[in-house]
Amino acid sequence: MLFLDEDQVRKHLRMADLIPAMEKALIDFSAGKVTQPVRQIIAVDPPGGFYGMMPALTPEGLGQKIVTFYPPNAERGIATHMALIVLNDPQTGAPLAVMDGRLITEMRTAAVSAAATKLLAPKDAKVLAILGSGVQARSHVEALQLVRQFEEIRVWSPNKAHAGQFAKEIRAKTMLAEDAVRDADVIVTATSSKVSILRGAWFKPGCHVNAVGACRPDWRELDDDAMRNVVFVDSREAAMKESGDVILSGAKIYAELGEALADKIDNRASETTIFKSLGMAVEDISAALLVYRSITRG
């Protein structure tokens, strides 16, 4: 059995390979080819953390991610998300590998947003707005630039110091949230906010939004106006249980992203689209398999 730390995972996982792998994972999930319960969450309060268990059987693999989400860690200067992924042999159940899952979580989330952006965003998208300045914001900049050629990147974050440093790193401009979003073609919300920070009234018609924060049923990043647009999710079942953006707004889910990627429905890409991402075990297992195969074949 292999034991892989984050540095080893980083050497064997490439965003360019991960995006098509996530497209396949989403298509398989929506086609009913994946056995995957909605993640189980245990609240750890104090200090205000969450412990999640995410198993999945996919057409190619079997395994589970154990993930922790501790927002107070940001004040300690350590990662808010940490994870381990266990891969098993589907034929025998034997453990194949245990690997660090923090980087996989970071990268696969951005890769899924890139798949959504590739399908739903305007083909000539030039302006990217990022609301947030943490690891997901950074990973999204890398992933989205593989599917669209942006001429301008705008950044807003509730932490002005972090926003300034992040913008400097990626050669972007810092702005107020409204200024960043107006006229943007693609928008990413990757914050720890529990209340709406993105208003639909700011949207450029036909823009695309990747909403990746607000992973609890009583948290949200988008207001009701934003959620009145064409809403895609990774999993209907999970969104109705975990997504405050969907639950609290009463939004109608148009489709799962996997259905659109498989051309089973009209993707309505000419309209304003929202992709509410919660993250799924099938994504983690597929990403972990890329790492495992790269190492074993190498």
Summary of the structure (lengths in Angstrom):
residues: 298
radius of gyration: 18.1
end to end distance: 16.0
largest distance: 55.1
contacts: 1072
relative contact order: 0.18
helix: 38%
strand: 25%
